[in-house]
Amino acid sequence: MKSIGIISTTAMALLLGFGAPALARQDQQEKPKQEEHPAKPEQKHQEKQAKQPKQEPQPKQQQQDQVNSNKQQQQHAQQQAKNQQDQQQKHQQQQQANTDKQQQQHAQQQAKSQQDQQQQQQRDNSQKQEQQIAKRQQDQQRQSQQQQQDRSANQSQQQARGQQQQYSEQQAHVQPVHMQSREEQHRQQGEQQRAWQQHRASNWQSEHRDWQQRGGYNGYRIPEDRYNGYFGSNHYFRIYSYPVVIVGGYPRFQYGGYWFSLADSWPEYWSNNWYDDDDVYVDYSGDGYYLYNRRYPRDRIAINVYVD
């Protein structure tokens, strides 16, 4: 059995010995054929990679740090972009708000201007209407005053004629058989003129006294309805158009149904015949009755009022 194993081993060795050269020749024949074909790109790339030195892999901690750093940079870039976008939006919103505010202010200003114009126009119209009403009232008042003055003048003239007639009748009754001659009339006029001249002031500004300085007026007071019809600045007359008498050395004249006498002297700068030529009127001025001369409106003479 041992010899059989030896024989088998020897046979196998011989077979391998003859087979190896044959395989070597076959490989040499196929190798040139393979060298004739160019290498494929993949093979070149693999060969290039094979030639390059291999990088050593980084440690795990460094890779994690790099990932975190990249993540932080990305987050920072995103945050900056978001901030810029927010600022731009905020700026745009602010601009829009300013534009809306300006438009609103402009609209309000226009509305206010229109309202002011309307109010001004209403005020102008109202003022114009008030002026027209006031003018009509003034015209009516002037017309009424004129009519009243005309009536008063007519009444004064009628009353003056009646008083003159009454005075003539009284004189005729007192002296029925005696008529005044021209000489007597001249004498009477001379007496009256002397009486007027005796009460002419030398310096009226220092000599005259009003009713307040005299202690107040305590004489007869004319009723209001009678006063409004005959007295005041609108009812002027001339003294010698009415009866005039001398009582106690003072001239006394009649007008409006009452007798009046001067309680004060008259200014020296008035004309000599002012009582015959000038228009005068009787007025109540707060503290008593005064005689006014229209030619000298700033002066006034205190007078007394008598019923008879």
DOVEX-213440 format. One record per residue (C-alpha): residue number from 1; x, y, z. Coordinates in steps of 0.1 Angstrom, whole numbers, plus 5000, padded with zeros to 4 digits. Each point is the difference from the previous one (the first is absolute). Example, Ala and Ser with C-alpha at 12.3 -4.5 7.8 and 13.67 -1.06 7.14 Angstrom:
BEGIN
<site nr="1" c1="5123" c2="4955" c3="5078"/>
<site nr="2" c1="5014" c2="5034" c3="4993"/>
This chain:
BEGIN
<site nr="1" c1="5000" c2="5000" c3="5000"/>
<site nr="2" c1="5028" c2="5023" c3="5008"/>
<site nr="3" c1="5015" c2="4994" c3="4966"/>
<site nr="4" c1="4968" c2="5008" c3="4983"/>
<site nr="5" c1="4999" c2="5034" c3="5017"/>
<site nr="6" c1="5035" c2="5007" c3="4989"/>
<site nr="7" c1="4992" c2="4992" c3="4964"/>
<site nr="8" c1="4969" c2="5022" c3="5001"/>
<site nr="9" c1="5020" c2="5029" c3="5013"/>
<site nr="10" c1="5026" c2="4997" c3="4974"/>
<site nr="11" c1="4975" c2="4999" c3="4973"/>
<site nr="12" c1="4984" c2="5032" c3="5011"/>
<site nr="13" c1="5033" c2="5018" c3="5001"/>
<site nr="14" c1="5007" c2="4990" c3="4965"/>
<site nr="15" c1="4967" c2="5013" c3="4988"/>
<site nr="16" c1="5005" c2="5033" c3="5017"/>
<site nr="17" c1="5034" c2="5003" c3="4986"/>
<site nr="18" c1="4988" c2="4996" c3="4964"/>
<site nr="19" c1="4970" c2="5022" c3="5005"/>
<site nr="20" c1="5017" c2="5031" c3="5015"/>
<site nr="21" c1="5022" c2="5008" c3="4970"/>
<site nr="22" c1="4970" c2="4997" c3="4977"/>
<site nr="23" c1="4980" c2="5025" c3="5021"/>
<site nr="24" c1="5030" c2="5024" c3="5001"/>
<site nr="25" c1="5002" c2="5000" c3="4962"/>
<site nr="26" c1="4963" c2="5006" c3="4997"/>
<site nr="27" c1="5002" c2="5030" c3="5023"/>
<site nr="28" c1="5028" c2="5016" c3="4980"/>
<site nr="29" c1="4981" c2="4996" c3="4968"/>
<site nr="30" c1="4968" c2="5017" c3="5015"/>
<site nr="31" c1="5019" c2="5028" c3="5017"/>
<site nr="32" c1="5010" c2="5019" c3="4969"/>
<site nr="33" c1="4964" c2="4998" c3="4987"/>
<site nr="34" c1="4989" c2="5017" c3="5032"/>
<site nr="35" c1="5027" c2="5027" c3="4997"/>
<site nr="36" c1="4987" c2="5009" c3="4965"/>
<site nr="37" c1="4966" c2="5013" c3="5014"/>
<site nr="38" c1="5000" c2="5035" c3="5017"/>
<site nr="39" c1="4990" c2="5001" c3="5036"/>
<site nr="40" c1="4965" c2="5010" c3="5008"/>
<site nr="41" c1="4992" c2="5034" c3="5017"/>
<site nr="42" c1="4988" c2="4983" c3="5031"/>
<site nr="43" c1="5031" c2="4981" c3="5001"/>
<site nr="44" c1="5020" c2="5032" c3="4996"/>
<site nr="45" c1="4981" c2="5017" c3="5027"/>
<site nr="46" c1="5005" c2="4971" c3="5023"/>
<site nr="47" c1="5036" c2="5000" c3="4991"/>
<site nr="48" c1="5003" c2="5037" c3="5007"/>
<site nr="49" c1="4983" c2="4996" c3="5033"/>
<site nr="50" c1="5022" c2="4971" c3="5007"/>
<site nr="51" c1="5031" c2="5022" c3="4993"/>
<site nr="52" c1="4988" c2="5029" c3="5022"/>
<site nr="53" c1="5009" c2="4997" c3="5036"/>
<site nr="54" c1="4971" c2="4991" c3="5021"/>
<site nr="55" c1="4987" c2="5026" c3="5025"/>
<site nr="56" c1="4998" c2="4990" c3="5034"/>
<site nr="57" c1="4965" c2="5002" c3="5014"/>
<site nr="58" c1="4994" c2="5028" c3="5025"/>
<site nr="59" c1="4991" c2="4992" c3="5035"/>
<site nr="60" c1="4963" c2="4998" c3="5008"/>
<site nr="61" c1="5001" c2="5031" c3="5024"/>
<site nr="62" c1="5015" c2="5022" c3="4973"/>
<site nr="63" c1="4974" c2="4990" c3="4975"/>
<site nr="64" c1="4972" c2="5008" c3="5025"/>
<site nr="65" c1="5015" c2="5034" c3="5007"/>
<site nr="66" c1="5002" c2="5007" c3="4963"/>
<site nr="67" c1="4964" c2="4991" c3="4996"/>
<site nr="68" c1="4990" c2="5022" c3="5029"/>
<site nr="69" c1="5020" c2="5029" c3="4987"/>
<site nr="70" c1="4984" c2="4997" c3="4966"/>
<site nr="71" c1="4966" c2="4998" c3="5016"/>
<site nr="72" c1="5007" c2="5031" c3="5021"/>
<site nr="73" c1="5012" c2="5019" c3="4969"/>
<site nr="74" c1="4969" c2="4990" c3="4981"/>
<site nr="75" c1="4978" c2="5011" c3="5029"/>
<site nr="76" c1="5019" c2="5033" c3="5003"/>
<site nr="77" c1="4996" c2="5006" c3="4963"/>
<site nr="78" c1="4963" c2="4991" c3="5002"/>
<site nr="79" c1="4996" c2="5023" c3="5030"/>
<site nr="80" c1="5017" c2="5029" c3="4982"/>
<site nr="81" c1="4978" c2="4995" c3="4970"/>
<site nr="82" c1="4969" c2="4999" c3="5022"/>
<site nr="83" c1="5011" c2="5032" c3="5018"/>
<site nr="84" c1="5006" c2="5018" c3="4967"/>
<site nr="85" c1="4967" c2="4988" c3="4987"/>
<site nr="86" c1="4982" c2="5011" c3="5033"/>
<site nr="87" c1="5018" c2="5034" c3="4998"/>
<site nr="88" c1="4990" c2="5004" c3="4964"/>
<site nr="89" c1="4964" c2="4991" c3="5008"/>
<site nr="90" c1="5000" c2="5023" c3="5030"/>
<site nr="91" c1="5014" c2="5028" c3="4979"/>
<site nr="92" c1="4974" c2="4994" c3="4973"/>
<site nr="93" c1="4973" c2="5000" c3="5027"/>
<site nr="94" c1="5013" c2="5032" c3="5015"/>
<site nr="95" c1="5001" c2="5017" c3="4966"/>
<site nr="96" c1="4964" c2="4987" c3="4993"/>
<site nr="97" c1="4989" c2="5013" c3="5034"/>
<site nr="98" c1="5016" c2="5034" c3="4993"/>
<site nr="99" c1="4984" c2="5001" c3="4966"/>
<site nr="100" c1="4966" c2="4991" c3="5015"/>
<site nr="101" c1="5004" c2="5026" c3="5027"/>
<site nr="102" c1="5010" c2="5027" c3="4976"/>
<site nr="103" c1="4970" c2="4991" c3="4978"/>
<site nr="104" c1="4977" c2="5000" c3="5030"/>
<site nr="105" c1="5014" c2="5034" c3="5012"/>
<site nr="106" c1="4996" c2="5014" c3="4965"/>
<site nr="107" c1="4964" c2="4987" c3="4999"/>
<site nr="108" c1="4993" c2="5014" c3="5034"/>
<site nr="109" c1="5016" c2="5034" c3="4990"/>
<site nr="110" c1="4979" c2="5001" c3="4969"/>
<site nr="111" c1="4969" c2="4991" c3="5020"/>
<site nr="112" c1="5008" c2="5027" c3="5026"/>
<site nr="113" c1="5007" c2="5026" c3="4973"/>
<site nr="114" c1="4966" c2="4992" c3="4984"/>
<site nr="115" c1="4983" c2="5001" c3="5034"/>
<site nr="116" c1="5017" c2="5034" c3="5007"/>
<site nr="117" c1="4990" c2="5013" c3="4967"/>
<site nr="118" c1="4964" c2="4989" c3="5006"/>
<site nr="119" c1="5000" c2="5015" c3="5034"/>
<site nr="120" c1="5015" c2="5032" c3="4987"/>
<site nr="121" c1="4974" c2="5002" c3="4973"/>
<site nr="122" c1="4973" c2="4994" c3="5025"/>
<site nr="123" c1="5014" c2="5027" c3="5022"/>
<site nr="124" c1="5002" c2="5024" c3="4971"/>
<site nr="125" c1="4965" c2="4992" c3="4990"/>
<site nr="126" c1="4988" c2="5004" c3="5035"/>
<site nr="127" c1="5019" c2="5032" c3="5004"/>
<site nr="128" c1="4986" c2="5012" c3="4967"/>
<site nr="129" c1="4965" c2="4992" c3="5011"/>
<site nr="130" c1="5005" c2="5016" c3="5034"/>
<site nr="131" c1="5013" c2="5032" c3="4982"/>
<site nr="132" c1="4970" c2="5000" c3="4977"/>
<site nr="133" c1="4976" c2="4995" c3="5030"/>
<site nr="134" c1="5019" c2="5027" c3="5019"/>
<site nr="135" c1="4998" c2="5024" c3="4970"/>
<site nr="136" c1="4963" c2="4994" c3="4996"/>
<site nr="137" c1="4995" c2="5005" c3="5037"/>
<site nr="138" c1="5020" c2="5032" c3="4999"/>
<site nr="139" c1="4981" c2="5012" c3="4970"/>
<site nr="140" c1="4967" c2="4992" c3="5017"/>
<site nr="141" c1="5013" c2="5017" c3="5032"/>
<site nr="142" c1="5011" c2="5031" c3="4981"/>
<site nr="143" c1="4967" c2="5001" c3="4982"/>
<site nr="144" c1="4981" c2="4996" c3="5032"/>
<site nr="145" c1="5021" c2="5027" c3="5017"/>
<site nr="146" c1="4995" c2="5023" c3="4970"/>
<site nr="147" c1="4962" c2="4994" c3="5002"/>
<site nr="148" c1="5001" c2="5005" c3="5037"/>
<site nr="149" c1="5020" c2="5032" c3="4996"/>
<site nr="150" c1="4976" c2="5012" c3="4974"/>
<site nr="151" c1="4970" c2="4992" c3="5022"/>
<site nr="152" c1="5018" c2="5016" c3="5030"/>
<site nr="153" c1="5008" c2="5031" c3="4979"/>
<site nr="154" c1="4964" c2="5002" c3="4989"/>
<site nr="155" c1="4988" c2="4995" c3="5035"/>
<site nr="156" c1="5025" c2="5026" c3="5013"/>
<site nr="157" c1="4988" c2="5025" c3="4974"/>
<site nr="158" c1="4964" c2="4993" c3="5008"/>
<site nr="159" c1="5007" c2="5002" c3="5037"/>
<site nr="160" c1="5020" c2="5032" c3="4995"/>
<site nr="161" c1="4972" c2="5016" c3="4981"/>
<site nr="162" c1="4975" c2="4988" c3="5026"/>
<site nr="163" c1="5022" c2="5013" c3="5029"/>
<site nr="164" c1="5005" c2="5033" c3="4982"/>
<site nr="165" c1="4963" c2="5003" c3="4995"/>
<site nr="166" c1="4994" c2="4990" c3="5036"/>
<site nr="167" c1="5025" c2="5026" c3="5011"/>
<site nr="168" c1="4984" c2="5026" c3="4978"/>
<site nr="169" c1="4966" c2="4991" c3="5014"/>
<site nr="170" c1="5014" c2="5002" c3="5036"/>
<site nr="171" c1="5015" c2="5034" c3="4993"/>
<site nr="172" c1="4967" c2="5011" c3="4984"/>
<site nr="173" c1="4982" c2="4987" c3="5030"/>
<site nr="174" c1="5022" c2="5018" c3="5025"/>
<site nr="175" c1="5000" c2="5033" c3="4981"/>
<site nr="176" c1="4969" c2="4998" c3="4978"/>
<site nr="177" c1="5000" c2="5037" c3="4992"/>
<site nr="178" c1="5037" c2="5004" c3="4997"/>
<site nr="179" c1="5020" c2="4990" c3="4970"/>
<site nr="180" c1="5037" c2="5001" c3="5000"/>
<site nr="181" c1="5014" c2="5027" c3="4978"/>
<site nr="182" c1="5032" c2="4997" c3="4980"/>
<site nr="183" c1="5017" c2="5021" c3="5027"/>
<site nr="184" c1="4988" c2="4976" c3="5027"/>
<site nr="185" c1="5011" c2="4970" c3="4980"/>
<site nr="186" c1="5034" c2="5017" c3="4994"/>
<site nr="187" c1="5003" c2="5008" c3="5037"/>
<site nr="188" c1="4991" c2="4964" c3="5009"/>
<site nr="189" c1="5026" c2="4986" c3="4976"/>
<site nr="190" c1="5025" c2="5024" c3="5014"/>
<site nr="191" c1="4993" c2="4987" c3="5035"/>
<site nr="192" c1="5003" c2="4964" c3="4989"/>
<site nr="193" c1="5032" c2="5007" c3="4982"/>
<site nr="194" c1="5015" c2="5017" c3="5031"/>
<site nr="195" c1="4989" c2="4970" c3="5021"/>
<site nr="196" c1="5018" c2="4976" c3="4976"/>
<site nr="197" c1="5031" c2="5022" c3="5000"/>
<site nr="198" c1="5001" c2="5002" c3="5038"/>
<site nr="199" c1="5004" c2="4963" c3="5002"/>
<site nr="200" c1="5028" c2="4998" c3="4975"/>
<site nr="201" c1="5032" c2="4986" c3="5016"/>
<site nr="202" c1="5034" c2="5017" c3="5001"/>
<site nr="203" c1="5018" c2="4967" c3="5002"/>
<site nr="204" c1="4974" c2="4972" c3="4996"/>
<site nr="205" c1="5025" c2="4972" c3="5005"/>
<site nr="206" c1="5007" c2="5012" c3="5036"/>
<site nr="207" c1="4966" c2="5014" c3="5008"/>
<site nr="208" c1="4975" c2="4974" c3="4989"/>
<site nr="209" c1="4988" c2="4971" c3="5022"/>
<site nr="210" c1="4982" c2="4969" c3="4990"/>
<site nr="211" c1="4972" c2="4984" c3="5021"/>
<site nr="212" c1="5024" c2="4976" c3="5017"/>
<site nr="213" c1="5020" c2="5030" c3="5013"/>
<site nr="214" c1="4967" c2="5017" c3="5010"/>
<site nr="215" c1="4991" c2="4970" c3="5022"/>
<site nr="216" c1="4977" c2="4983" c3="4975"/>
<site nr="217" c1="4968" c2="5008" c3="4982"/>
<site nr="218" c1="4969" c2="5001" c3="5022"/>
<site nr="219" c1="4975" c2="5017" c3="4976"/>
<site nr="220" c1="4972" c2="4987" c3="4979"/>
<site nr="221" c1="5006" c2="4970" c3="4978"/>
<site nr="222" c1="4984" c2="4996" c3="4966"/>
<site nr="223" c1="4981" c2="4967" c3="4995"/>
<site nr="224" c1="5018" c2="4976" c3="4977"/>
<site nr="225" c1="4974" c2="4998" c3="4973"/>
<site nr="226" c1="4999" c2="5038" c3="4998"/>
<site nr="227" c1="5038" c2="5003" c3="5001"/>
<site nr="228" c1="5004" c2="4975" c3="4971"/>
<site nr="229" c1="4977" c2="5020" c3="4978"/>
<site nr="230" c1="5014" c2="5035" c3="5005"/>
<site nr="231" c1="5035" c2="4999" c3="5016"/>
<site nr="232" c1="5034" c2="4986" c3="4992"/>
<site nr="233" c1="5026" c2="5008" c3="4973"/>
<site nr="234" c1="4975" c2="4991" c3="4972"/>
<site nr="235" c1="4975" c2="5027" c3="5011"/>
<site nr="236" c1="5017" c2="5034" c3="4996"/>
<site nr="237" c1="4984" c2="5034" c3="4998"/>
<site nr="238" c1="5006" c2="5037" c3="5003"/>
<site nr="239" c1="4992" c2="5017" c3="5032"/>
<site nr="240" c1="4984" c2="5031" c3="4985"/>
<site nr="241" c1="4976" c2="4979" c3="4980"/>
<site nr="242" c1="4982" c2="4995" c3="5033"/>
<site nr="243" c1="4988" c2="5022" c3="5028"/>
<site nr="244" c1="5027" c2="5017" c3="5021"/>
<site nr="245" c1="4995" c2="5018" c3="5033"/>
<site nr="246" c1="5023" c2="5015" c3="5026"/>
<site nr="247" c1="4994" c2="4986" c3="5036"/>
<site nr="248" c1="5022" c2="5012" c3="5028"/>
<site nr="249" c1="5025" c2="5015" c3="4976"/>
<site nr="250" c1="5004" c2="4966" c3="4982"/>
<site nr="251" c1="4987" c2="4993" c3="4965"/>
<site nr="252" c1="4974" c2="4972" c3="4999"/>
<site nr="253" c1="4989" c2="4983" c3="4968"/>
<site nr="254" c1="4972" c2="4976" c3="4992"/>
<site nr="255" c1="5004" c2="4968" c3="4980"/>
<site nr="256" c1="4982" c2="4966" c3="4999"/>
<site nr="257" c1="4974" c2="5011" c3="5025"/>
<site nr="258" c1="5026" c2="5010" c3="5027"/>
<site nr="259" c1="5018" c2="5031" c3="5010"/>
<site nr="260" c1="5038" c2="5001" c3="5003"/>
<site nr="261" c1="5024" c2="5025" c3="5016"/>
<site nr="262" c1="5038" c2="5001" c3="5001"/>
<site nr="263" c1="5016" c2="4990" c3="5033"/>
<site nr="264" c1="5034" c2="5007" c3="4986"/>
<site nr="265" c1="5017" c2="5028" c3="4980"/>
<site nr="266" c1="5006" c2="4994" c3="4963"/>
<site nr="267" c1="5035" c2="5000" c3="4983"/>
<site nr="268" c1="5015" c2="5034" c3="4991"/>
<site nr="269" c1="5011" c2="4987" c3="4966"/>
<site nr="270" c1="4965" c2="4992" c3="4988"/>
<site nr="271" c1="4985" c2="5024" c3="4976"/>
<site nr="272" c1="4980" c2="5030" c3="5014"/>
<site nr="273" c1="4967" c2="4988" c3="4986"/>
<site nr="274" c1="5005" c2="4963" c3="5004"/>
<site nr="275" c1="4966" c2="4997" c3="5017"/>
<site nr="276" c1="4984" c2="5013" c3="4968"/>
<site nr="277" c1="5022" c2="4986" c3="4973"/>
<site nr="278" c1="5014" c2="4967" c3="5012"/>
<site nr="279" c1="4983" c2="4966" c3="5002"/>
<site nr="280" c1="4999" c2="4986" c3="5036"/>
<site nr="281" c1="4985" c2="4970" c3="5017"/>
<site nr="282" c1="4992" c2="4988" c3="5035"/>
<site nr="283" c1="5015" c2="4967" c3="5012"/>
<site nr="284" c1="5002" c2="4981" c3="5033"/>
<site nr="285" c1="5036" c2="4991" c3="5006"/>
<site nr="286" c1="5003" c2="4977" c3="5029"/>
<site nr="287" c1="4997" c2="5025" c3="5029"/>
<site nr="288" c1="4976" c2="5026" c3="4986"/>
<site nr="289" c1="4986" c2="5020" c3="4971"/>
<site nr="290" c1="5023" c2="5020" c3="4978"/>
<site nr="291" c1="4997" c2="5024" c3="4970"/>
<site nr="292" c1="5023" c2="4992" c3="4971"/>
<site nr="293" c1="5009" c2="5022" c3="4970"/>
<site nr="294" c1="5006" c2="4980" c3="4968"/>
<site nr="295" c1="5026" c2="5025" c3="4989"/>
<site nr="296" c1="5020" c2="4993" c3="5032"/>
<site nr="297" c1="4992" c2="4964" c3="5007"/>
<site nr="298" c1="5026" c2="4996" c3="5028"/>
<site nr="299" c1="4984" c2="5026" c3="5022"/>
<site nr="300" c1="4969" c2="4996" c3="5022"/>
<site nr="301" c1="4981" c2="5023" c3="5023"/>
<site nr="302" c1="4981" c2="4988" c3="5030"/>
<site nr="303" c1="4963" c2="5009" c3="4999"/>
<site nr="304" c1="4969" c2="4997" c3="5022"/>
<site nr="305" c1="4967" c2="4985" c3="4988"/>
<site nr="306" c1="4966" c2="5016" c3="5010"/>
<site nr="307" c1="4965" c2="4987" c3="4992"/>
<site nr="308" c1="4984" c2="5035" c3="5002"/>
